[in-house]
Amino acid sequence: MTFEYSSAPESKAIVTIDPVYKLFIGGKFVAPKAGKTFTTINPATEEVLAKIAYAEKSDVDKAVKAAQEGLKVWSKMAPSERGKYLYRIARIMQERAREFAVLETMDNGKPIRETRDVDIPLAAAHFFYHAGWADKLEHAGVGNNPKPYGVVGQIIPWNFPLLMLSWKIAPALATGNTVVLKPAETTPLTALLFAQVCQQAELPAGVVNIVTGDGATGAAIVNHPGINKIALTGSTDVGKLIARSVAGTGKGLTLELGGKGANIVFEDAPLDETVEGIINGIFFNQGHVCCAGSRLLIQENIQDEFLEKLKRRMSQIRLGDPLDKNTDIGAINSREQLEKITELAISGDTEGAERFSAACTIPAKGFWYPPTFFTGVTQAHRIAREEIFGPVLSVISFRTPQEAIEKANNTPFGLSAGVWTDKGSRILWTAKHLRAGVIWANTFNKFDPTSPFGGYKESGWGREGGRHGLSAYLKGVSHE
């Protein structure tokens, strides 16, 4: 039976978007020295949302100096008082949650259901969680007298703009550091709204500084001598470049990079439940997820039955207006990313894999890609090796558990994996042999600020979240 859904658009009225945004330095919004700007657009409509200040080296230098001044106040403040500021920020984020959700959806393209129910609540939860640690660091297993790095440079991606900001800023502030953060150039608006939250919370000037720009702005942060530690979430190529840049400088570094997660489905898995998990693993946030389950490893004797169920479920996915509460898949974040997804998917065709795309109407404007999977995929296919970062799934069969492990680990990445089976012993055996930082069992894409997240190999090093994530912002503490 097919159900039709009437449109249920979220109102834009709760959001006020300024025509032009400045840099947030020293607790104030200031114009960039050269006066340069760039635009940010709504990827679902290609409508220009605002002009954004472009920070050059001189602006970054000003932000670092402001952070150094803020450190004099923040580092001397009683840890319990620092915690109060984080609690205050968390409560304000909750109070303004609908505003954040609508703005994130407009600037990023992801469905309002995800920003409203996942991104914004988790972002606030990170501030609540880390606020509790601020005066308890000596009980976190990081030594008796843990010391902050000082000024931390942070660079975040466009797939989870506010959530990645919270993953970075909350532990940095809880451990006594100050921050210079650069959001992605395509999604700066919620970071700038967060700057308003910092003002509303009366956070001391210079503790959080937000500079907007492109890769050159990020490079200016990475190479600034006044930065004591760098934290990046981004691509593996950028991570390698940053690692080379900071080598020998004495700066701390944590990297959360790309992934090519394997979702392993054994013959005894509950198939209907597993189909939902596979859908969530690859099509959540249009596949713009570093830990996406982008490789489906399925036991050969259930492959045909499972893929028929997957096709039926994919036919029910609703692609369209991200502000519609019924939408499952929103817009691809940018034209550049759409071109990358398209090029890699075409390589699957040319290399002999068989494509299945769910039938859906592609809107006339904006950047869109239908939910897709490929069968007949081998380890040699580009779509099995390279991170697509879009709603494209590669299906690879296996016969034995040992073969599943060999294929799952046959990747330069090591960020995430999923295991689907009815047997607890098989879950534990599989998890023991998988080389991945995060492993989900009979679920996928479950996040919690109390649980550490991070990868191995070319997926980076260091952890974010939990007690492990605190150590990444303290001197002389192991980051694993």
Secondary structure, DSSP 8 states (H G I E B T S, - for coil): --------B--STT----SEE-EEETTEEE--TT--EEEEEETTTTEEEEEEE---HHHHHHHHHHHHHHHHHHTTS-HHHHHHHHHHHHHHHHHTHHHHHHHHHHHH---HHHIIIIIHHHHHHHHHHHHHHTT-GGGTTS-SS--B-SEEEEE--SSSHHHHHHHHHHHHHHTT-EEEEE--TT--HHHHHHHHHHHHTT--TTSEEE----HHHHHHHHT-TT--EEEEES-HHHHHHHHHHHTTTT-EEEEE-----EEEE-TTS-HHHHHHHHHHHHHGGGG--TT---EEEEEGGGHHHHHHHHHHHHTT--BS-TTBTT-SB---S-HHHHHHHHHHHHHHHHTT-EEEE------SSS-----EEEES--TTSHHHHS---SSEEEEEEESSHHHHHHHHH-SSEESEEEEE-S-HHHHHHHHHH---SEEEES--S---TTS-B--EETTEES-BSHHHHHHTTBTT----
